[in-house]
Each structure stands twice: as structure tokens, then as C-alpha cells.
Amino acid sequence: MYDQRKLYYLQQMGIRPWVSATPIISNKLIVLMSSRISAKAQALTKRFLSLIQLGEDELEVVHIQDNDLSSQLKNKNPWMILSLGFQAKELEPLNLNCHIVSTYSPEFLLQFPLQKKVLLKDLQFINVQILAKKAS
């Protein structure tokens, strides 16, 4: 958009550019996960992300390093976030204007396979939201 210097000079010339105060919500679903996961956990993640009814251009995986959520999510305005292993309250201070679905990390699911039921319910919820979004 415009940096502060450009805005200053435009205003000096009497031009008031239209700058939206609200961020534009993208069509992306962002998947948050730790950057330190095993190969088995990566394979599991790839398998269950294939269950989400979105194209590759609508799905973005963000690998979080050292719990640095704010810098990695800066300037991203997704319509939904799937948080793998991060609690929703960790994302609240970021003031994201989107749905947040928080579920178990892939490493946890490898240790406790029965909890995959919860993950599948979360994925089903996401797919319902995708269908509702496409219908509107």
C-alpha cells in the first residue's frame, strides 16, 4: 500500500488517497504447527491436510519457530486458522479477525492415536465452514 513518506507527500500535494482501515481478509486457511516435528508427524499432517476441501493456493502451512507467533502471522489475514498444538488463548493477543480452530499437535496424535477422533471432528467442522463460505 502506501508508506508514511508517500502519504505525507500525497497529502502535501492535496491528494487524499483512500486507505482502508480494515485489513482485507484473504481466502486462505493457515495451518500453524511447530517447526520441530518428526518425519512421521509430517506424514500424518500431510495425510489429514489432504482431507480439507481446499486447493493448494487456499491452504498455507506456517511452521512456528520458538513460539514466535506474532512475527510469523504479521500481515496475514486468513479467514480461518487451524492451530496444531497451540492453544487458542496463545493467539488471542494477536487480535486476529478470523475463526481459530485449535486441536492436538501431530506428535501428540502419534502418542495417543485415539485422539484422532477429535482432530477428524475439527476437520469436519472446517469442511462445513468451507462449504458455507463457498455457498455464500
N, C-alpha and C positions, 0 to 999 in steps of 0.2 A: 504494500500500500504506500503510504507516504511516511517519510521520516520527519522528525521535528524541523529540520532545516528547510526541507521543501515546503512544509506547511507554513513556516514563517515567511518565506519569500512569496508564496502564493497569496498570503494574507496582505503582504505589503503592496502587491500589485492590485489588490481589491478583489481577488478571486477567493471565493469560499468553496473549497472542494467538499463534496459530500463524503463524509466518513461515517460509516455505520458504527453505532455504539455497541451493537450486539454482534458477537462473532458468528460467522457463517458455520452452521453445523454441516459437517461432511457426511457422506453416506457410508462411512467406514465403521466397522466393528473392530475395536482394538482389543487384542488379547495380551494381557500383562502376565508375564511369567519371569521367574528367576533366570539369570543367565548361567547359573551353575547347576545344570541338571545332567543326569546320566544319559547315555545313548538309549537305554530302554525307556526312560521317561520321555525323551524326544520322540521316539517311535510311537509311544502311546498318545502323546499330544497330537502328532500328525494324524493319527487314526481318528481321534474323536473330533478334531477340527474339520475333517472331511464330512462329518455328519451335519455341519452347519450349512444351510442352503444359501451360501453366498459365493460369488466369484472371487478369484484371487485379488482382483483390484478393489474389492469391497472389504477385504479382511487384511488386517495388519497386525503382525506379531511384534510386540515390543519386549525385548529382553532387558529387565531391570537389573542394574548393577549396583550393589551396595545400598539398596533401598533408596536410591535417588530418583524418586517418582516425579518430583516437580520439574526437574530439568528435562527428563525424557518425555514428559507429556506436554511440555511447553509448545504452544502454537498448534496443538492438535485438538480439534473439536469434534470428537466422534459422536455418533448418535447412541452408541452403547459401548460399554467396556465389560469384557469378560476377564475377571481377575482370578488368576490361578495361584492360590496360596497367599494372596494379600487380602486382608480384611477390608471391608467397605469403609470402616472408620479411618483407615490409613489414607484413604483417598478423599475424605471429606474436606480436609483443609485446602485442597486444591481448587475447590469451588467449581467443579466440572458440571456443566449443564447437560447431563445425559443420564441414561439408565446405567446402573452398575450392578452386575451380577457377579457375586463373589462365591467361589467354590474352592474345592481342595486342589492342592498342587499335584502335579503328576507323580512326584516322588512319594507323596503320602498315599496316592492311589495304588502305587505298586506295593506298598507295605500292607495296605488294608483294602484288598480288592472289592470287598462288599460295599464300600462307599462309592463305587462307580455308579450305583443306582441314583445317588444324589446328583452326580455330575450329569447323568443322562436326563434327569428331570430338568436341570438347568439348561441343557442344550435344547430340550423340547420347548421350554419357555422362550428361548432366544428365537427358535424357528417360528413360533407362533407370532412373536413380535415382528419378525421379518415379513411374514405373510400379511400381517395387518398393515405394515408400512407400505408394502407394495400395492395393497388394495386401495389405500387412500390416495 
